[in-house]
Amino acid sequence: MSKEKLFAEFPDVSTEEWEAVIQADLKGADYEKRLIWKTLEGISVKPYYRKTETDGISWLLNNLPGEFPFARGTKKTDNNWEIRAEIYEQDAKAANAAAKHNLARGVEALSFRSRICKSCGLLKGQNIQSQADFNALLEGIDLNKVPVYLNFGARGAQALAMLYNYAGANAKNIKGGVLFGPMVELAQSGKVALSKDSLLKEAAKVAVFAVENMPNISTIGVQTHAFHNAGANIVQELSVALGAGLEYMDALTEAGLSAEQAASQIVFSMSIGSRYFLEIAKIRAFRVLWANVLKKYGVVGTAKIHASTSMWNATVFDPNVNMLRSTTEAMSAAIAGADSITVIPYDAAFKTPDEFSCRIARNIQLLLKNESGFNKIVDPSAGSYYVESLTEQIASKSLEAFKKLESEGGMLAALLGGSIQKSLAESQKQKEKLIMQRREVFIGTNQYPNLSETMSDKIKEDEGVALKDAELASVAGDVQAFADKFAGKAYSLAKADGETTVEKLDIRRGAEVFETLRLQTEKYAKKTGNAPKVFLWTAGDLAMRLARATFIKNFFGCAGYTVIDTNGVPDVAAGIELVKKENPQIVVLCSKDEEYLELVKGIFPALEKEFPNIVRIVAGNPKDAEDLKAAGAQDFIHVLTNAIDSLSAYQKKLGVA
């Protein structure tokens, strides 16, 4: 075989040469401001990456697939993952039918949720009150072949009890998990019916029972979805996962499990956001971090990671765009080597998903596997200077954040003390500021809205019957066999022994701030017969008036206002007649900065005289704003305008709110 280097005839280009060309092209513009993207995690993303970016990464040279520290995944020959579907129907029999329907169409694992908490954003799930309900839920599903995951919140012991009773003699063979995570439950609900001293001990009891009686079941779910949906950035999300995982490892080993057994009981579940390459790096970085945590316990291994598409990114308006968001998020998870993936149906943000939306959710993963071949190539991102550099930076920053968490006494102590909640509130505020300024874009919601779309009639939040007696509904009579199994041992069936309370996380979706405004407008339009009208008075320079008219149309369209566009208003008299015909509440002058003063002097006094209550706005941020105000302009709207602050003020001014 020839050892001749490919493309040897092309000379290497040094970093200095690249930089010289970039500086010349910038023509004096600030390199940092124009080309460096500073993420909320404090990572400066460069415009290009070279091999030198990875030279200092110590673990990179000894990082084969399936080997420590597992950045490249846990598998050596493929990248296969488990296609998991969430089941949303509340009635147990209907949920069972939906589960079988999904299995017949390509789904490989099922997730059931007996947890309804409107304030936590958990609105869909099964109403399981008894062993009979539970049996109906799983009837006819082959648990030897189909992994089943039960997310019953604080009822983790009861969920395991019912699963054990249902499985009977087959208990040692069934696969899946009971995602019992009392710390996450505490964070998202603000309380659990367990004392702080017994909270981790109860989790350990459930894990010990599973190891002894159901060895293929994982019982501890470290789920970061609530933190993600409360505004956590990637570093915060990973540090919380590490902190929780470490405390569960300690609790489980203290309860008598070996480190290997304890590690096998913990499953990590994360939301995957829209920042494609950062999300790939997130999963890879977490495997490296958890592998090093387990190494301290003498275990060679890493995290079992389940990935779910993000609810933070889901929108009520223009919901079909959610399909595109879910696709890129699922791609990130697959490329990163997640062990299992759930794609949340595109309509889950506003109603119980239907057959069509569930079909699309299934097919996204089936397409990635069967048509795109994402399951065949181990770690497709390996060797990318960009992704490897991001992986290292995220791992390093997450480790520092984790150390800070440990200095506060650990995950539980930080939750009880409120430092996690405070940190997430600050991050959420940062994210929402970008959303309000429309620098963080949700297509169809805070940019490029469908002006004819209405959604208030399609939103159906409360469907079916909610759980009785909140999170800890008693099923003791139906799980007596489980209680008997515990008899005479040092642990017992988990039950309320007090209450632990904390400040709960502020869980929401990123687009909600805009959706609230638009839904207010829909309500107003139903009541009055019309949404507020905005008249675009276009004049002067053709290019600028078109650009600014488009900008204003999008701006007020985000609040659901009717926007009347014009193809150039010839003169003041013609404009006054058009305004009289359309009867708007707001008039926005769209033109060029240099032409505004003369136009405003001619138009706005006439408008004020004829229509004293109409709001007069200039599109843009001209330097002579004070002169324009003196001539009759009342407001200026431009790219730096905080859209929520401005639109909220107009909602109040026009009587919409």
N, C-alpha and C positions, 0 to 999 in steps of 0.2 A: 504494500500500500504506500502510495506517495505521501511523503511528509511535508510536501510543499504547502505553505500557508495560503489559504484562500484569500483572494484580493490583495496579494502581496504587492501588486503593481500600484496600489493606491497608498500614498504615504499617510502615516498617522497624522491626525490633527490634534494639536494640544489644546488643553482647556484654555490656555491664554489666548490662543488664536480664535476659539469660539467666542470668548468673552469680548475680544476686540471687535468682531463682526457685530455682536449684539449691541455693544455700546454705540457703534456707528449707526446702526439702524434706529436706535432710540432717539438719536438727534438731540441729546442733552436731557431727555426725560429721566426721571428718577427710576433707577433700576429696581430698587426695593418696592416702590409703590406700584410700578407697572407690571412687574414679572414675578414677584414673590407672593405666593398665596399663604397667608398666615391663618392656620386653622384654629378652632376654638380650643384645641388641645395644646396649643403653644408650639405646634410644628410649623416650620417654615418650608413650604413646598417649592422647590426650585423649578425653573422652566425646562431643565433637562438634567439628566443624570449620567454619570460615567462610572467606569469600574472603580475609580478611586473612592467613590462614595461607600463602597462595600469593603474596602481593604481593612478597615478596623473592626469588622464584625467577627468576633472570636469564634462563634459557634458555626459560622457559615461553611467553613471548609470541611467540617466533620458533621455534615447534616444530610445524610441519605434518607430517602423515604422509609418510614417505619422504624427509624432509629432516633435515639436521644439527640437533641431535645425536641424532636417531633415538629419542628416548624413546617416540615414538608409533609406532615400528615402521619397517620398511624398505619397506613396500608402501603405495601411494597409493590404491588403489581397492578393496581387499578385505583380508581377514585370513586367507587360506588358508594351511594348513600341510601338511606331509608326514606322513602316517600311517605310522609305522615300527614294525615288529614284530621283536622279538628271537626268534631261533630257538634252541631249547634242546637238541634231540636231539644225542647225541654221534656216532652213526654218520652218515657223510657222506651216504649214500643216504637214510636216514630224515630227515635234516635238509633235504635237497633236496625230498623229498615234502612236508614240513611247510611249507617256504617257498612252494611252488606252491599248496598248500592255502590259505595266508593270502592270497596274491595274488589268488586266484580269489574271495575273500570281502571285498575292499575295501582290503586293505593296499597301500600305494603304494611302500614302500621296505623293505629287509631289512637286518637286522644279524646278523652271525655272529661268534662268539667262539671262538677257539682258545686258551683260557686257563682252566686249572683250578687254583685256589689256595684250598684249604679255609680256611686261616688268613686269607685276604683276603675271604672271603665270596663267592668266585666258584666256584660248584660245578657250573655247567652250561655246556656248550660243546662245540664240535666237535673230534673227535680227528683233526686234520689233520697227517699225518706226511710226506706226499709230494705231488707235483704230481698224481698220479693221484687221491688223496683230494680234493684241491682241485677238480679237474675234475668229479668226481662230485657235489661240493657244489653247483656252479653249473649243472650240465647242464640245458639246456632253458629257462633263465631268460634273457629278452631284456634284456641289459645296456644296450641303447640306450634302453630305456624304464624299466627298474627300477633305481634307485640302490641300490647294495650297499655296506654299511659293514662293514669288517673290523677287529675288535678283537683283535689277536693279541699284545698285550702287547709284550714286548721283541723279538718276532719281526717288527717292522714292515717291515723291508727284505725279509724272506722273503715276507711277505704280499703286498707290492707286486710282488715278483718273480713269484709264482705267478699273480697277477691279470694281469700284463703278458703272461706266457706264454700264459695261457688266452685272453686277448682277441685276441692276434695282430695282424692288420692293422686290427682294429677298436679298438685301444687308445686312439686319440685321441678316440673318440666316447663311451666309457662314462662313467657318472656315479657319484658316491658318494664313498667315502673309505676310507683306511687310517688308522685312528686310532692313530698311533704317538705315544706320549707317554712318553718315558723317565723324566721327572721324576715323573709320577704312578706309574709302575711302580715306581720306586725307593721312593716313599713308602709304597705299599701292600704291597710285598713285603719291603722292607728291604734289597734288593740288586738290582743289575742287572749283567750280565756285560759291562760296558763301563767303562773308566776314567772318572773324573770329567772329565778333559780332553777326552775324545772323545764324551761322552754327548750333548751338544748338536750336535756336529759330525756325528754319525751321523744325527741327525734332519734336519739340513740337507741331507745327501747324498740322503736319500730324497725330500725336497721338491724338490730341484733336478732329480732324475730325472723326477719326476712332471710338473713344469712343462714339461720338454722333450719328454716322450713321452706323457703322459696328462693333458692340461691341464684336464680336467673332474673330476679326482680331487683331493680334499683329503687331505693326508697327516698333518697334525699335529693330534692330538686333545688339547685341554686339558679333561680330564674331572675334575670336582670331586666326583664321587660318593663316592670313597674318603674325602675330607675331610668331606663331609656325614655319612657313616656313621661317622666317627670323632668326631663331636660338634661339628663346626664350626657356628657360628651364621652368619647371612647375611653379616655384614660380613667374617668370616674367610673364608668361601667365595669372596666376590667379590674380596677382596684377593689370595688365592692364585691365582685365575684371571687377574687382571691381571698379577701377578708372573710367572707362567709364560708368558703370552702375550707379554709384553715381551721375555723372554729368548729365546723362539723367534723373534720378529721380528728381534732383533739377530743371532741365529745365521744366519738365512736370508738376511738382507741382506748379512752379511759373506761368505756363500758365493757371492754374485754375483747373487742375485735382486733385482729391483726391489722397492720397498716394496709396490706393488700386487700383485705376484706373491706376495710373502711373506704378505701379509694374506689372499690367496685360499686359501692352503694351511692356514690355521688355523681349526679348528672348535671351538667351546666346547660342552661338554655338562654340564648341571647337573641335580641332583635337585631336585624340587619338593616341599616339605613341606606340612604341613597348615594353616599359618597363612595363610589364603586371601588376604587383602589384602596382607600383607607379601610373599608370594611373587609376586604380580602386580607389586608395586613392585620386587622384586629384579631381575627380567628387564629391566624398563624402565630401572632405574638402571644396570645393567651396559652396556646399549647406549650410554647417555650417556657412561659412563666410557671404554669402548673406542673410541668415536668420537673422543674427545679425545686418546687415545693415538695413534690413526692420524693425526690431524691434525698431530701433531708430526713424523710421517714424510712429510707432504705428501699424505696419502691422504684423500679424502672418502669415508667409508664407516663401517661399524660391524660388530659381531660377527654371525657366523652362529651361532645358538643352537639347540642341540637340548636338549629338556627330557624328563626321565624321571621317572615317579612314584617316590616315595621308598621305599627298603628300610628306612630307619631307623624308619619308621612302621608297617611291616608286622608282623603278629602271627601266631603259630602257632595260638593258641587263638582260637576264634570267628572263623575266617579269612574268613568271608563279609563281615565288616565291612570287610575290606581292599578290597572292591569299592567301598564308599562312600568310603573314603579316596582311592582312586585316581581316582574321579570328580571330587571337589573339587580334587584336585591337577592333574588334566588340564585342568579348567576354568580354574584360575589360569594355567597355561601358555598356554592358547589365548587368553584375554583379554589377556594380556601381549604376545602377538604372537610366540611362539616359532616358529621356522622349521620345526621338525619335533618330533614328540612320540612317545615310547614309553610305553605303559601296561604296567607289569609285571603279569602274571597274579597273581591273588589268592593262589594256592597256592605261589608260587615260594619262599616262605620255608621250606618244609619238604619239597618234592619237585619233581621235574621237572613243569612245568605240563602239564596234559592238554588235550584238545580243548575241553572245556567252558570251562575257565578262560581259554584263549587266545581263544575266541570272545567271552567277556565283555569281555576286554581290547580286542579289536578294536572291538566294538560300542560301547564307551564313547565312542571317538573318532568313530565313524560317527554316533552319536546327536548328539554335540556339533556335528558338521558339518551333517548332512542333515536333522535334525529340529529342532535348536535354532538353527541358523543362525549359530553363532559364527564361521564363516569369512567372513561377509558384511560385517561392520561393522569398520572400521579402528579399533583402540584404543578399545573400548567404555568403558574406565575414564577416558578423557580428560576433564578438567574436574572430576573428583571432587576436592574440596579435600583429602579424606583421602588418596586414592591419590597425588595429586601431591605432597603434603607428605611422605608416606612415601618416595616416589621420591627426592626431594631429600635427605632425611635419610640414607637408606641410601647414596646416592651419596657424600655428604660424608664419612660415617664410614668407608666403604670406601676412599675416596681417602686418608684419614689413615692407615689401617691399611696400605695399599699403600706409602705413603711410608716408614713404619717398616720394612717389609720391605726396601725398597730401601736404607735406611740400614744394613742388616745385610749388604749385598752382593748382594741379590737373592734370588729364590726358591730357587735351587739351593744357595747358600751358607747360607740359613736352614734348609733341610732337612739339610744336612751338619752344621750346628752344633746342630741339635735344637730351635731356638726354636719352629718351627711345631708340632712334636710336643708340646712342653710347653704351648703355648697351647691346642691342641685338647684335650689331656688335662684342662686346667682347665675348658674349656667343657663337655666331656663330663660331668665331675663335677657341674657346675651343673645340667645337664639331668637327669642321673640322680637327683640329690637331689629334684628336683620330681616325677619319676616315682615314686620310692620313697615320697614323702609323698602320692602320688596327687593332687597339685595339677596335674600334667600327666597327662591321662587317656587311657588306651587302653581303650576299651569292650570288655568281654569278657575283659580280661586283668588290669588293676589296678583296674577298677571294673566292677560288674555282670557277674560271670562266669557262664557257663552251668555250673551245678554238676554237671550230669549228663554233661558232655562229657569225653572222653578223647582224647588226641592222640598218645601215644607210639607206637602201632601204625601211625600214618599218616605219621610222619616218615621220609623216605627220603633221606638226605643224599648217599650215595655210590652213584651209578648209572653203569653203563657202565665204560669203560676210561679211566684217566687218561692224560695225555700222557707219552710216554717222555722221559727225560732232561730233566725239568723245563722251564723256560721256553724254553731255547735249543736245542731239538731240531734237529739238523742236517737241512736239506733241500737241501744244496749240490748234490748230484748231479742233483736234479730242477729246479734253477733255474740251470743252467749258462748258458742263453741270457741270463739277466739279468746274470750275472757277466761274460759276454762283452761285453755292452753297455757295461759300465763300463771295459773294457780300455783302457789308455792314457790314462785320465783321472785327475784329481786325487782322485777318490773311488773307493771300492771297496765290494763287498758287505759290509754291516754284519756284523761277527762279533766274538766275544769277544776283547777285547784287554786284559783285566784284570777287575777287579771293584770296584764302588762299593757301599759298605754304609752304612746309616743305621739309626737306631731306627725300626722300622716303625710305622705307624699302628695304633691299637687299634680295628679296625673291628668293628662289631657292630650289632645292632638295639636300639632303645630298650626294647622289651618283654622282652628276654632275661633281665633280672634276675628278673622275676616268673615267666617260663616255666620257668626252671631249678628254682625251688622247686616248681612244680606238677608238673613231670615227675619230680622226686624222689618226690613223694607218690604218683604213679601207680605208680612202681616199687615203692615200699613196699607199696601196696595189692595189687599182684600177688603179692608175696612172702608177705604176712600174711593176705590175704583181705579186708582192710578198710582204708580210709583212716582217719586219726585222726578222732574224733568231737568236736564241740563242742556242748554242751547250752546252749540259751538259756533261762535262768531269768527269765521276764518277770513283773514284779509292779508294783503301784502304779499311778501315773498312766498312763492308757491311751495318750495321744498320745506321751509321751516313751519309754515302753517299746517301742512299735511302731517309732518312729524309730531308737532305738538297736539294736533287734533287727535291723532292716534293715541298719544300718551294719555290725554285727558279722558278719552273714551274708555280706555282700560282702567284708569284711576277710579272714576265714578261707577263704572260697570262692576267693579269689585264689591260695591255696596248695593248692587241691583238697581241702580238708577237708570231711567230711560234717557238715552243720549241722542239728541237731534243734531246730526252732522249737516254741514253746508259746504257747497263746492265754491266757496268764495262769496262773500257778501259785497255787492257792488258799491253801495253807499249807505249812509246812515239811515236815510228814509226807508230804503228797501229792507234794511236790517230791522228797523222798528216794526215794520209791517209783519215780517216773519216772526218776530218775538211775540207780537200780538196774536198771531195765528196759533202758535205752538203753546203759548202760556206756560213757559218754564218758570221754575223757582230760582234757577241759577243760570247766569250767562258767563261763558268763559271766552275771552279774547285770545285767539291763536294767531301768532305772527312772529316776526323777527324782532330781537331785542332792540335793534337800532330804529325800528319803525314804531315801537310801542307808544312813545310819548305823544307823538302827533295823533296816532289812532285813538288813544285813550281820551285825549282832550276833545276829540270830535264825537266820540261814541258814548262814553260813560255819563257825561252830564245830561245828554238827551235821554239815555236809558233811565237815569234816576228821576228825571222830571216825569217821564211817561209811566214808569213802573217803579215807584219808590221802594217797594219791598223786595225787588229782585236783587240777589247777591251778585256782585260784579267781581270777576276773578281774571287775573292775567296768568296765562300759561308760561311758566319760565321763572327765572331768578335774575332779572335784569339789574344792572348796577345802579340805575336811576330809580330804584323802588320808591324812595321817598317822594320824588317828583310825581311819580305815577299815582301814589296814594293821594297826594294833594289834588290831582286831576280827577279823582273819583274811583280809583282801584281800591278794593277792599281786602283782597287776599291774593297770594301768589302760590301756585302749585308747581312743583318741579321734582327732580329726581331725589333731592335730599329731604323732601317732605315726609314726615312720619305719617304714613297713610292712615293708620288707625286713629291717631290723635286728631287728624284733620277730618276724616270721615265721621268719627264719633261726634265731633263738634257740629257738623252739618246735620247729623241725625237729630240732635237736640234742637238746633236752630229751626229746623223744618218740621219739628213735631213728630218725627218718625220713631224715635226711641221711646 
